[in-house]
Amino acid sequence: MIAIKSMQPEHWTQVKEIYEDGIKTDNATFETSAPEWEAWDKAHLQECRLVAIEDTKVIGWAALVSVSSRCVYSGVAENSVYISSIAQGKGVRKLLLKALIEESAKINIWTIPTGIFPENIASIKLHEAVGFRVIGTRERIGKMNGIWRDTLFLERRSTKVGL
């Protein structure tokens, strides 16, 4: 059975390992390494950090990061969702993303934007399946390994808050 729970500091070692595996794919993030707990903790919203646990093992995680410190953007936070290779095909990403959307509404997040590499088709389809829409393409938004990369810019507007 898979349980979705609030992420705790003691989950960090497993969360970081899953994040590093995602980084290695070159299709999940521009990041080249996972930060230490203190930096990750400071960057992410306290209220919306989730882990998927099967037995006692963390098999996925999701979290939100504020897009700006300006008060006008207080309801806008970008999402991250990562799963381990052993969680592939179990619907864990969707469970996490749906739970993250529900948690975000509780803290008045009205828009969740995200950037996804066009090559990451599974992530694009997942986000579209839970109500995200493609806004556009950010062409040559950043370099990875010396190569310019595009990202698709998607967002989901809340149906509960910010109406």
N, C-alpha and C positions, 0 to 999 in steps of 0.2 A: 504494500500500500504506500502511496506517495502522499506525504503531508506537506502543506505549504505553511511555513512558520516565519515569524519575524527573525531577521538575521541578527545574530549576537556576535560579539567579538570572538568568541571561541570557535565560530564557524570560519573565521578568516583564512586559516591555512588551507582549507578545502576550497573555499571561494576563490582564493588567489590561484590555486592550481588550475581550476576550471577556466579562469580568466586568461592565464598564461597559455593554456591549450588553444583558446580562441585567438589569441594574439598570433600564435604560430601559423594559423591558417592564411594570414595576410588578407582575409576578406571580412574580418569582424570589426576592426578598429585601426586607426592610425597609430595607436600607442605601440611602442616597441617593447615595453616591459610593464609588469604590474607594479604599482607603487607599494610601499609598506603600509600597514594598517592605518597609521596615524594620518597619512596624507589622504588615503582613500576615505577614511571616516570623516575628515574635515570637508571633503569635496561633495559628499552625498547627503541628501536629505535624511534626517534621522528617522522620520516617520514611515518612509516607503522603502524599506529594505527587506527583501524576502528571500528565503531559501526553500528549495524543494528537497525534502529528505525522504529517502527510501531506506528502511531499516534504521540505521544510525548514520548513514552516509549522505553528505550533501551531494546532490546530483545536478543542481542548477541554482541560479540566483538571478534576481532582478532588483534594480534600484533606480532612483531618480536623482538628477542633478539639476539645480536651479540654472536657468539660462542667463540670468542677470540678477544683480543685487538691487537694481532699481525697483521701487515698490510697484510701479505700473505692471511689471512682469511677475508679480508674486504668485500668480496662478499658472505659470508656465515652467515646466520642468521636462528635461530630456530623459528618455529611458535607455536602460541597458538591460539585455537579457542574454544570459549565457547558460549552456548546459554541458554536462560532461558527455563524453562519447558513449558511455554506458546508458545514457538516458535517451539516446536517439530513437525516434519512432514510438515513444511512449506518451506523446502529447504533453510533455513537461513544459516546453516553451509556452504553449498556449495556456496551460494552467497558471504559470507564473505571470504571464502578461495580463491575463484576465484579472487575477488577484491584484496585480499592481494597479490596474485601472480602477478597481473598486477602492483600494486604499487611497489612491490619489484624490478621489472625490471627497473623502473624509477630511482632507486638509485643504480643500478648495482649489485643487489644481484643475483648471478648465481646459488647458491645452497641453498635449504631450507631443512635442516634435521629436523626430529622430532622423539621423542620416544613415543610410545603408548603401554599401557598395552595390552597384547594379549586378555584379556577379553573384551576390548572395541572394539568390532567388528564393530559397526557403524562408529566409527572414522577411523578405518583402511580402511573400504570400501570407505568412503568419500575421504580420501587422495588418495587412488588408483584411484578413479574416476576422479581426477583432475591431474593425472600424476605422483604421488609419486610411488616409488617402494620399496619393502621390501629389505633391504640390509642384514639384519640378526637379530639375537636375542641376546640381552645383558642379559645373564643368571645371575640371582642373583645380579643384578646391585645395588639394594638398599633394605633396610628393611622398611616395613610399618607396624606399629602396631606389631613389633617384628617378622614379617614374611618376608622372602626374596621374592622379586618380580622380575620378568623378564620384559623387555620391548622389543618390536619390534622396530628396528631402520629403519626408512624410510627416503628417500630423494627424492627431485624433482630438477632436473637440468633445468635451464632456456633454453628456445628455442630462446630467444632474446638477452641475454647478456652472456658474458663469453664463447663465442663459440671459 
